[in-house]
Amino acid sequence: YCWSSPVDIYTKDGKSYIIQCDSGGYMYLIEGQTGQILDKLPLEGNVEGSPAVYDDMIVVGTRGQKIWGIRVK
C-alpha cells in the first residue's frame, strides 16, 4: 500500500508519467495514459513522504534513513 501521494511528470512533448512510492520500499514509474507499470526500483526502506521532482531529478527519503536522487531519462 501507499502512504505517499503520486507525482506526475511530463516530457517536453507532453507525454505523462506517474511516480508512486509504496510502504514496501519501491518506486514505480507508471505510464500516465494507460496506467501500465514501466519500471520498479527498490529503495531499501518504507516510503512515507511524497517524492519531489525538479527538472529531470526525483528525490525521495525512506524510513531506512536514505535520501535517493533518481535521474529520469
Backbone bond lengths (Angstrom), bond angles and torsions (degrees), N, CA, C in turn:
res aa  C-N    CA-C-N  psi(-1)  N-CA   C-N-CA  omega(-1)  CA-C   N-CA-C  phi
1 Y - - - 1.444 - - 1.520 109.94 -
2 C 1.308 115.10 166.01 1.464 120.78 -173.40 1.519 110.87 -117.78
3 W 1.319 116.51 131.61 1.454 121.86 173.31 1.519 110.92 -99.55
4 S 1.310 116.28 -27.77 1.460 119.65 -178.07 1.527 110.33 -87.12
5 S 1.312 114.44 160.14 1.463 120.04 176.50 1.519 110.03 -82.98
6 P 1.323 117.80 148.73 1.463 119.86 174.04 1.527 110.06 -70.86
7 V 1.317 116.07 155.54 1.459 122.49 179.25 1.524 107.66 -125.51
8 D 1.322 116.47 135.70 1.466 119.56 178.41 1.521 110.09 -98.59
9 I 1.332 114.63 143.88 1.461 121.13 174.68 1.524 107.82 -133.73
10 Y 1.324 115.48 153.16 1.463 121.38 -176.88 1.525 109.99 -132.20
11 T 1.328 115.54 143.91 1.459 120.53 172.62 1.525 108.65 -79.58
12 K 1.314 116.42 170.56 1.465 120.43 179.15 1.527 111.99 -62.76
13 D 1.340 116.87 -27.24 1.464 119.58 179.29 1.535 112.93 -92.67
14 G 1.337 117.41 9.22 1.463 121.26 172.12 1.518 116.22 93.57
15 K 1.319 119.07 4.43 1.459 120.58 177.94 1.530 108.81 -73.42
16 S 1.334 116.23 136.59 1.461 120.30 -173.87 1.526 112.39 -106.74
17 Y 1.338 114.14 147.44 1.461 122.84 176.54 1.522 108.89 -138.75
18 I 1.311 116.15 155.14 1.456 122.83 176.41 1.521 107.61 -117.44
19 I 1.332 116.07 136.05 1.461 122.39 171.66 1.520 106.07 -107.60
20 Q 1.345 116.38 125.49 1.468 121.35 179.31 1.523 108.74 -133.84
21 C 1.321 116.52 129.63 1.457 122.23 176.03 1.527 108.56 -108.20
22 D 1.342 116.42 153.64 1.466 118.29 -177.75 1.522 112.27 -129.27
23 S 1.327 114.96 173.79 1.456 120.88 -177.86 1.522 111.96 -74.20
24 G 1.316 117.36 -10.48 1.452 121.64 175.85 1.522 112.66 -84.38
25 G 1.332 117.28 -4.21 1.455 121.32 177.20 1.511 114.60 90.67
26 Y 1.316 117.73 27.40 1.461 121.01 179.70 1.521 110.84 -118.52
27 M 1.330 114.83 148.18 1.459 122.18 170.72 1.525 106.79 -111.53
28 Y 1.329 115.92 133.61 1.457 122.06 -179.00 1.517 109.79 -114.26
29 L 1.327 115.35 139.64 1.462 122.78 169.91 1.514 106.37 -104.81
30 I 1.317 116.26 118.32 1.462 122.47 -173.39 1.524 108.99 -120.62
31 E 1.317 116.15 133.95 1.461 119.52 176.32 1.526 108.62 -68.94
32 G 1.328 116.06 128.54 1.457 121.18 -174.85 1.513 114.74 -65.12
33 Q 1.303 117.62 -36.76 1.462 120.81 -175.26 1.533 112.81 -78.04
34 T 1.332 117.20 -38.42 1.467 120.22 -174.21 1.515 114.20 -105.78
35 G 1.340 117.74 -20.38 1.461 120.98 -175.59 1.518 113.55 80.76
36 Q 1.321 117.63 6.54 1.461 122.00 -179.72 1.528 110.11 -72.37
37 I 1.350 116.40 132.53 1.456 121.27 175.43 1.523 108.30 -74.93
38 L 1.329 116.15 120.21 1.458 122.03 -177.45 1.523 112.35 -95.50
39 D 1.332 116.91 -30.63 1.460 120.76 -178.90 1.522 109.49 -157.76
40 K 1.339 115.49 156.77 1.465 122.73 -179.22 1.525 106.50 -140.17
41 L 1.344 116.96 128.00 1.450 121.90 -175.20 1.526 109.47 -123.43
42 P 1.355 119.38 124.42 1.474 120.58 176.84 1.533 110.23 -75.60
43 L 1.337 115.96 133.48 1.466 121.15 -177.07 1.529 113.05 -110.75
44 E 1.312 118.45 5.58 1.465 123.30 174.98 1.520 113.55 60.59
45 G 1.320 117.88 35.93 1.457 120.81 176.66 1.509 111.70 165.93
46 N 1.313 114.91 152.15 1.459 123.38 178.00 1.531 110.20 -57.80
47 V 1.319 116.47 136.55 1.461 121.37 178.21 1.528 108.15 -109.55
48 E 1.327 115.87 118.91 1.465 121.11 179.27 1.516 112.40 -106.92
49 G 1.322 117.52 -26.14 1.461 121.43 -178.03 1.518 111.63 -98.31
50 S 1.302 115.01 156.90 1.467 120.46 178.45 1.519 110.77 -76.14
51 P 1.334 117.33 143.52 1.457 119.90 176.81 1.527 111.15 -67.50
52 A 1.319 115.24 153.20 1.461 121.73 173.17 1.527 107.29 -107.62
53 V 1.324 116.17 143.00 1.463 120.75 -179.55 1.522 108.70 -125.64
54 Y 1.339 115.56 132.21 1.457 121.39 174.58 1.523 107.39 -140.60
55 D 1.318 116.55 121.41 1.461 122.73 -175.43 1.529 109.62 52.20
56 D 1.331 118.15 -115.02 1.460 120.46 -177.65 1.536 112.66 -107.56
57 M 1.346 116.93 22.51 1.458 121.06 -177.32 1.533 110.85 -121.03
58 I 1.333 115.32 131.43 1.462 122.60 173.97 1.520 106.63 -108.11
59 V 1.335 117.34 131.12 1.460 122.28 179.59 1.519 108.56 -123.97
60 V 1.343 115.79 132.21 1.461 120.49 179.43 1.527 108.75 -150.63
61 G 1.326 116.02 144.95 1.459 121.75 176.72 1.515 110.63 -106.62
62 T 1.342 115.85 155.70 1.465 121.24 -179.58 1.522 110.56 -122.27
63 R 1.336 114.86 164.89 1.456 120.65 173.76 1.531 110.45 -69.12
64 G 1.323 117.06 -15.16 1.453 122.33 175.70 1.518 112.32 -78.22
65 Q 1.326 116.65 10.68 1.460 125.34 177.16 1.524 112.94 61.88
66 K 1.328 115.07 41.12 1.458 120.72 174.97 1.521 109.04 -124.27
67 I 1.303 116.06 146.75 1.460 122.11 172.54 1.514 106.29 -114.17
68 W 1.306 115.05 124.88 1.462 121.54 -176.74 1.524 110.20 -106.32
69 G 1.319 115.89 137.78 1.448 123.08 171.35 1.515 107.92 -119.81
70 I 1.311 116.61 114.40 1.461 121.79 -176.60 1.515 108.27 -115.60
71 R 1.329 115.81 122.36 1.460 121.33 178.78 1.511 109.68 -85.76
72 V 1.315 117.12 130.90 1.456 123.03 179.11 1.513 108.78 -92.66
73 K 1.327 117.07 129.13 1.472 121.47 178.85 1.493 110.39 -110.46
